[in-house]
Amino acid sequence: MDKVENRKKIDKLLELEIFPFLYFPLRQVLQKVPIGSLDFLEEIRLRQLKPLMLVIGSQDFMVTHGGRLTSKYDDVYIVSKEDMDKTFQLICQGSVYAVEDELKNGFITLPGGHRVGITGKVILEGSTVKTIKSVSAFNIRIAREVMGAADKVLPYIIDKRFGIYNTLILSPPKAGKTTLLRDLIRQLSSGVERLHVRGFKVGLVDERSEIACCHNGVPQNNVGLRTDVLDACPKAQGIMMLLRSMSPDIIATDEIGRIEDVKAIEEAVNAGVTIITTVHGTNLEEIKKRPTIHKLINSGFFKRYIILGFSSGVGSLEMVIDGESFKTIYENKKGKVVSNAV
């Protein structure tokens, strides 16, 4: 996609999917920001009585009344209580009760898959979160699919005899592991003709609603033809539910870590289901030090480790490691790729 097409797409996305949920003074200011400055827009940050801010390419900028992006506290637009209250009403579509279940998790998903993180006064019911009131901040995260993000990885996780390898994706924060996982799900679910890979039944446990980005239960992102989604469901419970009811070939989920996640993954693998999942980390040695993940690594559950980073930009494929021999079968070394036979 060239720059002109990309900017048209961003402009349409903002006008149709984001601006309708912002109180009109905020909308008017943001409409003044040159569209060319928003190629890599990631977040719109609203904090009561603080400057309106945009996160663009991992850097944040304040916005002036005239729509100029700046790092200086000069003529910047200050978000008012009215801006917060009216925006909250628009996001909730006039009914806080209707989105109360989502509020318990600290976010609301908009049509298009954009997620609005929310902070404020937390109301408890016993020891669990009931809702959030007196909202003090919004983080509107722009959902973007990257079609083809998994193209480079796919050949390394395909087992020509048995299907797909159990795979663990490692990356630091914001290095693209969720984007990669989403595209892996899409391609494996629909089938990859160029690699002679049939479509698999994929069960997705989307605990944080970041992969499929469901709105009213319907995925807003393309997660493939044969994917069944459990949205906002705890991973361990979701894995067991899918095993019992949906006969998946593959179960995918994001960011494992708890002991119950590990137990559920063991159950799935022992039942003959392939697991594709992710974890925060920069390298395999770091992950091995975590007691829960250490158990899975030592047990040989994962046959492929995919490591992402930033060497060639966000989401760079840095390394692929074989899970049995722990030999490197792909390495992006200072821009020079070393690839061994799979």
N, C-alpha and C positions, 0 to 999 in steps of 0.2 A: 504494500500500500504506500503510495507516494505521500508527500507532505500535504498537498492540497486535499486529497481524499481523507487523510487522517484528520485534518482540521475540520472538514465538513462533518465527519463522524463525531468528533468531540463537541462541536457546536450543537449538533442535533441531540446528542446525549444530554448535554446540559439543559437545553431548552425544554426537552420532553420529559426527562427522567429526574432531574435534580431541582431546577428552578421552581417547578410547581409546589415543592415542599418547603420553600423558603419564603419568609415574610417579605413583602414587596420592596421595602427599603434595602434589604440585603441583596435581593435579586437585581435591583437597579444598579447597585454598585458593582456587582460581579459581571453584569452585562457590559460594563465599560472596560473590563480587562481585555486587552488585545488577545484574540483567539490564538495567535501565534505563540503566546507565552504559556499556553496551557497544554502543550503537546504531551507533557509528562505529569499532568496533574494527578496527584494521588489522594489528597485529603482536603476537605474544607473544614476548618476548625472555628467553632463559635464558642467563646467563653464570655459569660456575662460580665460586662463592664471592662472587658479587655479588647485588644484590637482583633478585628476580623483577619484571619490568617489562612494562607494556602500552603500546602506542602506540595512542592513540585520537584520531582527527581531527587527526593530525600533531603531537600533543603526547604526551610519554611520562610515565608515572606508575609509581611503585613500589607494590607491593601488600603490605599488612600481613598478619600471620597470620590476622587476622579478616576478610580480604577487602576492607579499605578501601583506596581509591586515595589516594595521598599523594605530595607532592613533597618531604617531609621524611624524612630517614634515621632513622626512629623506629619500632621494633617491626616492621620490614619483614622479609619472608620472604627468607632467604638461600639461594640455590640451591646444594645440596651436590654433591659428586662423585658420590654415589650417585644423586641425581636425574638427573644428566647421563648416567651409564652406563646406568641402567634405561630412561630415555627413549630413548636411542639404540637400545637393543635392541628397544623397541616400534616405533620408526620403521622399523627395518630388518626387523621381523617375524622377529627371531632369526637372520637371515642377512646379515652385512655383504657377503659375496661376491655375493649376489643384487642388491645395489644399487651395486656397485662402479663400474659405468659412469656412473651418475648422480653418484656422489661425486666423480668426476674433474672435474665441472663445478661442484662446490661446493654442490649442493643435491639434495634428494630430493622428489619430488612424491607427495603423499598422495592417497588416493581423495577425490574431491570437488574436486581441483585445487589444494588448498592446498600451498604450496611451503615446504619447510624448508631455509633457508640454514644452512650448517655451516662453522665454522672450527675449526682445530686444527693438529696436526702434519701437514704435507704430505709425502707419500712420492712421490719421483720415480722414474721409469723412463727413464733417459737424461735428456732435457731436457723430458719431458712428465709431467704429473701422473698418478700411478697411483691413489692413493687418499688419504683423510684419516684419520688415527688420533689418539688422545688428544684427543678432541673437547672444545673449551673453550667453545663458544657455539652456540646455536640461534636462528634467527630464523624463527618460524612465521608466514608471511604468509597472512592470511585472503583466500581467493579469493571475489570477489563479482562476479557479472554484473550489469550495469545495462541491462536491456532497454529499448530506445528511446533509448539514449544518442546514436545517430546520426540521430535523426529530423530534427533541425534542419539537419544537414550534407547529407543525401542529395540534396535538390533542387539543390544547387550543384555536385554532381559528376556529375550525369546529363546526358549528351549525347543529346538526343532522336533524333539522326540515326545516331550510331555506337555508342551504348552508355554506357560509363562513362569519365570523364576520368582520365588518369594523375594521381595525387594524392599530394602530400607533406603530411603532418601534422606541424606543429611545436608543441612545447610545452616549458616548463621541466620539471624532474623533478616527478613526482607531480601533474601537472596534467591527467591523464586521457587521454593519447594512446593508451595500450594499451587502455583501456576503450572508447574511441571506435572504434579499429580493429577490435576484437573484434565490436562490434555492427554495424559496416559489413559485415564479412565475413558475419555471420549473415543480415542482411537481403538483401544482394545474392545470396547463395547460395540462399536460399529463395524469393526474389522478393518484390517490394513491390507488392501489389495496389493500394493507395491511390494510388500514383504510376505505375501501369501499367508496372511494371518486371518483366520476366521473370527467372527464376532463372538465374544464371551459374555455370559450372564455376569454382570457386575453388581455386587451389593455395596452401596456406599453408606457408611455411617458418618454423617456430616454434623458432628457435635457442635461446632461453632458456626454453622451455616455459612461457611466461607468457600466451599468447593462448588456445590450446585447453586448456592445462593437462592434457596427456595423462598417464594412469596406465596402465602396461602397454600403451602404444600407443593407448589409447582416449581420445578427447577427453572431458574432464570438464565442459567448458563447451560451450554450444550455439553451434557455429560454422556452422550451416546444413545444408541437405539435400544440397548438391552440393560440399561442401568436402573436399579431400584434404589430409591433414596430414603433413608431414615434421617429426617432433619431434626436438629437440636436434640439428638439422642446421645446419652453417655456411651462412649465407645464400647466398653465391655458388655453392657446390656445389648447394645445394637448388634454387635457381632453374633451373640448367641441367638438373638431374635431372627437374624437373617439365616443363620445355620438351620434353625428349626422350620422356617416357613418359606424361604425363597429359593432354595437349591442353587446358590450362587457357584460359579466357577472361580470367581475372584471376589475377595472382600477388600475394599480400600477404605482407609481412614487417615486422619491427619494427626500428627503430634502425639504419639504414644508416650507413656512415662509411668503410669501408675501400675502397681502390682496386679490389679484386676484386669488391666489391659493385656498384660503379658499372659495371664492365665487364659483369657479368651482367645488370644492369638494361638496359643498352644492347642486349644480345643479345635480351632478352625483348621490348622495345619494337619493335625492328627485325623481330621475328617476328610482330608484330601482337597481342601480348598486353598487356593493361592492367596497370599497376603501381600498387598502393596501398601506401605505406610511411610510416615515421615517422623523425623525427630530433629530437635534443635541441636546443632553441634558443628564444629569446624573440621573435625577429622575423626577417624575411627578410634584412635587411641583415647581421645577424650570421652567418647561414648562408652567405651569398655569400662570406664571407671564408675559408671552408674550401676548400682546393684541390680535394678530391674532389667535394664537393657543388656547388661553383662550376661545374664542368664540365657537370653535368646541367642546372643552371639556365640557363646560357648556350646550351646545345644545344636548349633548348625542350622537353625531355622531359616536364616536368610542366605540365599545363594548369590545375591548381588547387592553391593553397597554402592549407591550413586551419591557422589559428593559434589555439591554446587558451591559456587563462590562468586567473586567479582573480578577475576583477572582479565576477562575480556568483556566486562560489563555485567549488569545484574543478571543472575541466572546462568552464569557460565558453567559448563560442565567441566569440572576440574579433574575428577578421577572416577574410575569404575574399578571396584575391587571384587575379585571372586570370593564368595563366601566360604568355600571349602579349603582352598589353598592359601587364601589371603594374599594372592599375588595381584599386582596391579595389571589390569588388562587395557586400561586407557588412562592417559595422563596428559593434561594440558600444562606443559611446563614452560613458563615464561613465553607464552605464545606459540611454543613448538609442541605439537601434538605427538605423543608416543602411543601407538596403538598396537597391541598384540592380538594374535588370533583368539577368537572367543571359543 
